[in-house]
Amino acid sequence: MTILTKPQVAHVEAHLAHAGLPDGLSGELLDHLCCAIEQEIDKGSTFDAALSETLQNWPIRHLQKLHRDVRFTTKTKPMLYRISAAAALLAGIAFLSPLPWPAEADHVKTLPIELATTVNDFLFEPPTASPIAGVDMKNNLSSGFGMRTHPYFKRKVFHKGIDLKAPTGTPVMATADGQVIFAGDDGDYGISVRILHEDGYVTVYHHLHDHTVQKGDQLLLGQTIGAVGSTGLSTGPHLHYEVRKDDVPMDPLALLD
């Protein structure tokens, strides 16, 4: 029977981490998804095909809904029962009370009970997964976000992303679900891929050795999009990675805090 390697398991962990699940639920689902992938590989699928098939069956929104259902059952539902009981008690007291309601009560609006989780559950989180499976972005940083001396032109310029150290050929993965809006040669940036995500987020991957996706492809978190390289104006193998919100560059490391 197939046993996934650590980098392969890291792909699945990144998918679960992006869903924001609690540790207990995430651990149980990690075992479940890894077993499903291993079974697909045993049937003859490649890892990438098995990963894609499994993650399509367990997309981020499905995992988040599962988390909401679990949270509602264990926390919110009992709270609603208590609120309903209290409301029934107040209604009974009002009905039995011999005193009339004050006239001002006609102008009082009944406020709906809103669950605190309603808004947060539908806010899209920015891409925070590492674009290189099993690689911690903070520990593999070769150049950070912000002003720096350009390695070629030797002048101060604004670095719109971060550079991550990795050998040529290291797989690069999508850091969130999305659609490829560019894949190809991007001049000084070399072979590049840009992915559009929900809520105006775009991730950018420069200096790739090659790309395995095409413009228009729909991707899931953790899918391989290419490999680390040194194309374009590059002094050595690395991945230049950007996160943009409404076309404004953001520090990918700051999003982790």
N, C-alpha and C positions, 0 to 999 in steps of 0.2 A: 504493500500500500504506500502511496506517495505521502511524504512528510514535507511540508513547506519549509523553505529556508528562512533564516532570520530576516533578510531583506524582503522576501515575499510576504511574511507575516506583517512587516512594517507597513506595507501598502495597505493592508486591511486595517491595521491599527490607526493609520492616518484617516481613513474613511470614517471610522467610528469616532475618533477624536473630534473631527469636524462637526459631528452631530451634537456634541456637547452632552454626552450621556454620563451618568454617574458611574463611578468605577465598577461597582458590582454588576450593573446591567451591561456595561461595556465589556467586561471580562467574559461574561456568559455568551454574549453575542459574538465575541472574537472567536471563541472555540467553535461556535455553530457555523460561522461563515468560513472559517479555515477548513472545517470538515467538508463543507459543501464544495469548496474549491478543489480540495484533494480528490473528492469523488469524481468531479468533472475531468480532472487530469487522468485519473485511472481509466476513464472511459475513452481517453485518446485526445483530449483537448490540450492545447498549450496552456501555460500559466496565464498569459495575457487574455486569452479567450475565456478561460474559466473565471478569471477575476472579473472581466467585463460582464459576463453572464450573471454571476452572483451579485455584483453590485447593482445591476439593473433590477434585480429582484428585491434588493434591499437599499434603495436610494436614500439620500440624506433625509428627505421629507418624510419617508416612511419610518425611519429610525426615530426622528423627532416626534412623530405622531405616537409611536409606541411609547416613548418616554412620557409624553403628555398623558396618555391613557393610564400608564402605571401611576403617575403622580396624582391624577384625578381620583383613581380608585383608592389609593392609600392615604391621601391627604385632603384633597378638596371635597370629595364626596361626603366623608364624615362631617366636615365643617358645614356643608350645606344642610345636612340633616339637623345639625344643632341650630342653624339659623332658622330653618323651617319650623322647628319646634318652638323656638322663641317667638317667632312671628305669630304662630297659632295661639300661643299663650297670651300675647298682647291683644290679639283680636278677641279672644274670649273675655278678657278683662274689660275691653271696651264695650262688648255686647251686653255684659251683665251690669255695667256701671249705670246707676240711676241718673248720673249727671250728664247733661247734654254736651256734645262737643262744642268748643268755642267757635264763633263765626269765622275766625281767621283760618280755621282748618280747611275751609273750602279752597283757600288759595295756596295751600301747601302741596307741592308736587312730590309724588312718590319717586324716589331715586332708585333706579335699577341696581341690583347687586352685580357688580362686575368682578370677575375673577382677576386677581393680580397678574396671572400668567398670560392673559389673553393677548396683550400687545407684544410682550417679549417673545411669545411663541412664534410670531409671524415676522419678526425682524430678521433680516438675512445677516448672518455673521460674515465679516470679511474673510478672505482666504488666509488661513494661518498655518496650514500644513507645510511641511518641508517639501520643496520640489525634488529633493533627492531622498529616496526611501532610506530610512534608518540613519539619516544624517541630521544632527542637531545644527540648526542654522547659526546659533550663537557661537558654537564651538568650532565651526568650520569656515568662519568668516575671514576673507582675505582683504576685503575693502568694504567699508560701511557706507551708509546713506548720508548724503550731505556734501559739503565742500571738500574737495581733495585736489591733489596735484595729479593732473592727467599723466598716465604712464608714458604716453607717446609725445604729447605736445608740451609737457613740463610747465603747464600753467594751471592756475586754480580754476576749476570748473565744478559745476554742481553734479554730483553723482546721483542719478534718479533712482537707483536701486542698491542692491548689495551684490558682492561677488562671493561665491562659495567655491571652496577648493574641492576638486574631485578629479580623478584620472579620466583621460579620454575614453569614451565609450560607456561611462557610467550612465545608467538609465535616468532620464528626467521625467517627472510625472506631473500631471495637472494637479493643482493644489485646491481645486474646488470644481463642482459641476459647472459646465459651461459650453460655449460654442466657439470653435476656432474661427477667428476673423482674419488671421494672416498666418501663412506658413511658407517660408522660402528665404531667399537671399535678401538681406536688408542692409546692403552696403557695408559701412564701417562696423555695423553690429553683427555681421556675418549671418549665418543661418539662424533664423529666429522663428518663434511661434508666439502669437498673441491670442489670448482667450478672453471672451466676454462672459462675465458672470452676472448673476442677479444684482439688482439695486445699483447698477452703474459701476461695478468693479471690473477691472481688467488686469490680468496678470501677463507679464512679458518675460520671455526666456530668450536670451541672446547668446551668441558665440557657440551655437550647437555644432556638433560634428555632423549630425543629420537630423531629419524630422520624419516621424512615422505617421503624422496626421496631415489632413488637408483642410483648406478653407471650407467652412460649412459643417465640418464634423461635429457631432454632439458628443461631449465627453463627460465622464464621471470622475469624481475625485479618485486619484490613484492610478488613472490610466497613463500608460507610457506615451509620451509625445515625441521623444527623440533621445539623444544622448549628448553628454558633455563633450565639448570640443574646444577648438581654439581658432575658429574662423573669424574673419574680419580683422579689425585692429585689436589684436589680443597678444599678450606677452607670454601666454601659456594656457594650458587646459584649465578651464573654470566655467562656472555658470553665472552669468549676470541675470539677476532675478528682480523683477519690479512688481509692485502692486499699485494700481492707480484707482482713484475713486473720482468719477466724473472727470477723468483726464488729469487729475491732480496727483502727482507722485506722493506715495506714503512710504514711511519706513516700515518694511515688513517685520522687523524685529520689535518695533514699538507696538505692533498689533498683537504680539504675544503676551504683553503685560496686562 
